[in-house]
Amino acid sequence: MKKEWFFDRFCGEQIVAYAEDGILKDAAVENETAGDDLGNIYKGKVKNVVDGMQAAFVDCGMERNCYLPMDERAAVISSYDGGEAALRESPLQEGDEILVQVVKPARGNKGAKVTRDLSFVGKSLIYLPNNKFLGISRKLPDGELREALLKEVGKFIEGDEGYIIRTAAKDAAKRRLKTEAEYLKRIYRLTLETAASSPVGACVYREYDLPLKIMRDSLGGEVNRIYVGDEELYKRVLRLAKIRPDLDEKKIELNTGERQLFTKFGLWEQFYGLTAPRAELENGAYLVIERTEAMTVIDVNTGRFTGRDDLETTVFETNLLAAREIARLVRLRNIGGIIAVDFIDMQNEEHRAAVEEELQNALSTDKSKTRVYPMSDLCVTLFTRKRTHNDLLAFLLKPCPHCKGGYVLSDTFMEMQIRSAIMDRFAEGYGAAVVELNRGLLRKILHDGVFTQELKGRWKEKRVYCVPHSTWDEERFTVRGDNSRILTLPDDAQMLY
């Protein structure tokens, strides 16, 4: 099986996708300017020490100085079982340059709360570079397992450092734990190197950066190839790969072609397919996915699939295929809460049990917690799924402004589709692209400078003209290529610079 990861950034978004044999299995999107500073590490300068408050105020380059308590440990330790923590700290004086980590973002008139007790979070471990503490998650009740994990991770401790064992460690092999420990140590050393050459106020480690999270939680030696569509992002991914023991940096490839990365590998149509309520199955059957206020309902239909044998076998084969596809789609679309699946009626009880088992097995690889309930006599199965923060549908869709309860493609997704179509025209050899689109969407593109990065870079020698239409809906656009020396366009056409 070919396992590939895809990283790209455009229109102010970072996008990561994972595919197996070309089929989209997982995806995540993050706005580059969204989120807060929680977990980030800054190079700060002590502005003043207030003995009466047992605190210091640190300039971290933010609007307000950060508040640094002198008499408390980081909250991360109190959430886990462990012995006494021995924190290695030196006295502070005004003018000292120190590394601090945000534990509470700035709110209102209050600056961010920070700590000198740095921590680096991995999938199974949390590394504490200056805190001699060995802790373990309270969610691991098995006494023998806890003892074995503490003994194993204790071998990794050198000097005054420490570790916290997270719940996910219960499924991690010893080699995986060691690899992760080495990776987190290298992240810390890289942070120190970055800080040494950075000015006061610089963010030297960003906790919630999407590529870092993926590299931390998901990648490993089993990946065949990693494709990156942006040069700046490529350098960051390569830098992270160099400090990861189990990931060969030779597997990382920068997409230097004219076509957009996801279009080139056939993933863009799969992204678009996630916006539709109907999902086709490979045998000609299909699913209909409808979101209601209380739950999500999925209906399985045979469609044009007629099977090879009797009706019961045809239905059984379709339901098995549907169970696997449902597990993939609820993960991709991040569907949470109660999900009702109306499978096609089966008379054979063994077939019902097999379909139920197939759904459970397919959902077992989901990182979100799921629970499948027994199938009813009507062949309806209920299951629950915990929703995660990454809501791909919220990125792809927005509420329809003209109807209640409906959805249309989001502005950002429309901008990405237009960008991809423009790149296709340039890849076909055209020197100019003429985009016809909704007038309101054009105003947004111009106001936000959506294509500024491309116009200064890969499109520097190209021309992009936009023709607005007041009567076109927001989802309608066309992009044509042109090599004419003189173009005849409407008076309200605009050239992007």
N, C-alpha and C positions, 0 to 999 in steps of 0.2 A: 504493500500500500504506500502510495506517495503522499507524504505529509509536508505541507508547505504553509509558511506564514507570509503575510503581506503587510507591510507598513507603508503608510503614506500620510501626507499632510497637505491640505489645500483649503482655501476658503475659510481659514481660521480654525480648522478642525484637524485633529489627528485621528486616523482611522487604522484599525488593525483587523485583519481577517485571517481565519485559519481554514484551510481546505484539505480534504482527503480525496485523492484522485480527482481533483478539480471540482468537488462538491463542497459548497460553503457549509461549514460546521459550526463556526463560532465567529463572532464579530463584536467589536467594541469601538465606541466613538467618544472623543473627549474634546471639548472646546479648549483651545490653547490659553484662553484668558479666564476660563471659569474656575470655580473652586476657591478655597481659602488657603491660608498658609499653614494649616495644621500639619505637623510632622516635618516641615521644612527646616533646614539648618542654615543659619546665617552667620556671617562673620561680623561680629558686633564690637562696639567700643563702649566701655563703661563710662557713662557721663557723670554719675554721682552715686555714692554709697550712703544709704540712710540707715545708720545704726539703730535708731529708735524703731524703725519698721522692720529691721532685719531683712532688708531688701536692697537691691541695686536697680538702677534704671540704665538700660543699654540702648545705644543707637544702633539699629539694625537696618537703617535706610528706609524705614517706614514713615508714615505720616506722624506717628507718635512714638516716643521711646518705649521700649518693651520693659515689662515688669519682671524682675528676676528675684523670687523669694530665696533667702539664704538658709532657711531652716526646714526645708521639706524635700522629700524624695519625689521623683517623677511618679505620676499616677499609674503608669504602666506596671510598676512592680506590685502595687497593692492588689492588683487584679489576679495575682497568681500565688500559689503556695510555694513557700521556699524559706530558707534560713534568713539570717540577718544580712542586710545589704551593707557592703563596705564601699562607700562612694569615695573616689579619689578626687578631691578638689583642693585648690590652693586659695589662700585669701585674696580678696579682690581690692584693687585700688583704682581710683579715677584714672582714666587713660589706658587701662589694660585692654588689649584686643583679645577677645575670647570667641569660642564657638558656642552658640546657643540654639536650642531646638524649640519650636513653637508647640506648646501644649494646649493653649487656648487662644484662638484667633482674636484680633482686635474687634471690639464691638462698641458702637456709639462713640463716647468720649474716652473710652478706655483703650489703652494700648494692648498689644498682645502679651500674654503671659508666656514666659520662656523658662527653660531649664538648661543647666550645663550637663545634666545626666543624659547623654545622647543614647539613642536606640535606633537600630536598623532592623526593620521588619522583613522577615522572609516568609515563605509558605509554611514551614514547620518550626522555625526558630526565630527568636528575636535576639539580636546581638547587642550586648551592653559593653562598649569598649573601655569604659572607665568606672565600672561598677562590679565588684566581685560578688556576684549573686547568681545562684542556680535555682531557677523556679520552674514550675510546671503548671499547666492548665488544670483548673478545678473540674473541668468537663471530662477529664480522663479518670474514671472511678476505679478502673482495674488496678489493684494494688501491685500485682506482679509486673504489669506493663509499665506502670509509673516508675517502679524501682529499676527496671531494665533501661528505660529511657534516660533516667537521671544518671545512671552509671555510664551509659554510652556517651551522652553529651558532656558529662564531666571530664571525659578524656580530652576534649577539645580546648579546655580552658588553659590559658597561658597567662601567668602574672595576675594583674588586677582586673581582668576582664570577666564577663559573665554571660550567661545565656538564659533565656526563658523558653521552655518547650511548649509549643502551641498544640491545639487539639489535632491538627492535621498530621502531627508527627506519628500518630498511631498507625498510619498506613505507609509510613516512609521506611525504606530499607536503610540499614546502617550506612551503606555507601552513599546514599542520597543525603542523609543527615550530615555526613562529613563534607560532601561537596557543597552543600548549602552553607555550612559554617565557614568554609574557606571563601566562598563567594561574598558573604557578608563582611568578612574581614577585609577583603580587597575593596569593597565599596567604601569602607571606612578609610582605608589608606588613600584611596582616590579622592575622597572628600578632603583629607588633610592636604594633599598635593594641590587641589583646587584652591583651598583657602590660603595657602602660602603665597600664591600669585594673584590673589583677588583683593580688591579694595574693601574697606569697611562698608558694610551695607549690602554686600553681595550675597545672593543665595547660592550656597555651595553644594547643597543637596536638596532635591525636590522630591518629596515623598509620593505625591500623587500624579507624577508624570506617567502617562499611559504606557509608553515603551518600557519604562523601568518596571512597571507592575507586571507586564506580560513576560519580560525577561526573567523576572523574579519567580513568578508563579507557574508558568506554563511551558516554557521552552526547555529543551534538553537534547541529549544526544540522539533521540529518536527522530528529530526533525531532519528532513531531506534537504530543504532549501528555504532560505529567507530572502524575500525580494523587498527592496525598499525603493519607493518612487520619488524621494526627495533627497538631494545631496546633503543638506544640513542634518536631516534625520538619519541618513545613512551613517554619517560620522558618529552620531550619538549611539546608534545601535552597535556599530563596530567597536566603539570604545567599551561598551558594556560587555560585549562578547569576549573581548580580550581578557577580562578579569573573571570570566566564568569558566571553570575547569572542564565542564562537560559539553561545551559548545564550540565547535570548530568554526573559527571566523571565516574560513574559506567557503563556508556554505552561504555566506551573506553576499548578495549581488545587488548592485545599484542598477535600476532600470534607466538606461540612457536613451531609450527609443523615443520616438515622437508621440506614440500613443500613451494614453493614461494607463497606469499600472493595472487597475482592476478591469479595464476594457480589454487590454492585451491578453489577460488570462481568463477571460470569459466570466468574471465574477460580478460585473456591473449589472448584468441582466438579472442575476440571482438576487442582488440587493433590491432591485426594482420589484421583483416578484414578491418580496416580503410585504409590500404595501397593499397587495390585493387580497380580498377575502377568500378568493379561490386559489387553491394550490394543487397543481397537477402531480399525479403519481406516475412513475415511469411506465406502468403497464396500461395507461389510458384512463384509469380511475382518477378520482379527484376528491379533495377535501374542501369544505366550506367552513371558514372560521369566522364566527361572529362574536364580537365583544358586547356584553350587556353590562348594566350597572352592577349586577350581583355576581355574575360569573362569565366565563367564556365557554361558548358552545361550539363543538366541532362535529360536523356531520360528514360521514363517510359515504361516498357514492361510487358505484361500479363504473359509471360513465360508459365509455365505448368498449371497456374490457369485457369480453364474452367468455374467456377461459377456454380450456381444452377438453374438460371432462364435464361432470355434472354441475348443477347450480351450487350445491353445497361446497364443493371444492373451489369453485370460482370465487365464492363469497369469502371462504376461509383464506385463500391466497391474498385477496384484496385487503382483508382486515389485518393480516400479518404485516403486509407492506405499509399499510396506513399507520399501524402502531409505531413502527420505526420512524416514519416521517413525522408523525405527531411529536415524538420526543425531540427530534431535531428542530422543528419549527417553534415549539414553546420555548426552547432554549435560545434560539436566534432572536425571536420576537420578544423575549423576556416576558412571557405571559405568566402572571402570578395569580394567586387566589384559588378559587374553585374552578376546575375545568371539567366539563361534561362532554364525553365522547359518545356519540350515537353511532356505534358500529352497525354494519349491515347484519340483519337477523341471521343467526346460525342455529340450527336445530341440534347439532351434535355437541354434547356437553364437553367432550374432549377438545373440540375445536375452540370452544369458549375459553376453557382453561388455558389453552396454548396461546391464544391471543392476549389474554390477561398477563400471562407470564412474559410474553414478548414485550409488552408495554413496560412492565416493571424492569426488565433487563435493559431496555433502551434508555429508560430514565435513570438507571443506576449510575451512569457516567456523568450525569448533570451535577455541576458544583452546587447548585441550589438544592435545598432539602425538598424531597417529594414524598408523597404517600398515596399509594393506589388502593382504592376500595374495591371489593368484589363486584364482578359484573352482574347486573340484574338479569331477570328472565327476558327483558326487552332488549338485551345486548347493549345496555347503556353502562358505561364505566365512568365513575367519578374519581378524580385524583386532585390533590392539592400540590401547589408549588410555591415556594417562597420567592418573591420577586427580589432581584438584586438592583443595585443602584444604576447599572448600565442599561438604560432603556433605549434600545435601538429604534423602536417604533416612534418614540418621542422625537428622535432625530430625523426620521424619514417622513413623518406626517405631522400635520397640525390640524386643529379643529376647523371645519369648514365655516367661513364667515357668512355663508348664505343659508345654511340649514342647521337645524338643531340635532346634534348627535353624530353628524357625518364627519369625515376627514378628507383632507386633500394633501397633496405633496407639500412638504415644508419648503420655505424659501431657500434654505441652505442646500437641500437636496436638489432643488431645481437649478441652483447655481452650479452645483457639481455636475449635473447632467449637461448643462450648457458648456461648461469647461471641457468635459470629455468629448462632446461633439465638435468643438472648435479644434481640439487636438487631433481628432480624426481627419478633419479637412486639411490641416497642415501636414499630417502624415501622408496624405494622398498627393502632396506636391503643390498645393495651392499656397500662394503668398498672402492672400487676404481671405477673411471669413466674414460673411454677412449674417448677422443674427437678427431674426425677427421675433419679438417677444412682447409680453404684456408690459404696458407703460409703467405700472406701479413697480413691477419687479426690476425694470431697468433703473428706475429712480433709486431703488435700494442698492443695486449693484454699484451705481456711481457714488452714492453717499458713503457706502462702507468701503469703497476701494477694493472690492472683492478680488479682482484680477491683477492687482498691483504687482504682486510677486512675479507672476508670469510675464507681465508686460515689461518688467525690468530685466527678466532673465531669458527664458527659452523662447518668448515671443518678441524679443527685442527687434528682430528684423522683419516681423510680420505686421499685418494691419488687421484690426478688428473693428467692424462697423456694426452699430446696433440700430435697428429700426423699430420704434415703439408702436404698439397698436392699443388703442383704448378699448376696443371691443373684444379683444382676446382674453380668455380666462388665464389665470396664473400658471396653469399646467401646460399651456400651448406654446410651443416655440419651434422654429426651424433654423437650421444652420447650413448655409451653402458656401462652397468654396468658389473663389474667383481669381483669375490671373490677368484680368483686363487692366490696361494701363489707366483707363478712365472709367470710373464707375458712375452709373446713373442711379441716384438714390433719392428718396423723398427729402423734403426740406428739413424735416425734424430728425433725420438720421444723425447719429453721433458717432464719432470715432473715439475709441478708447486709447488713452495715452498712458 
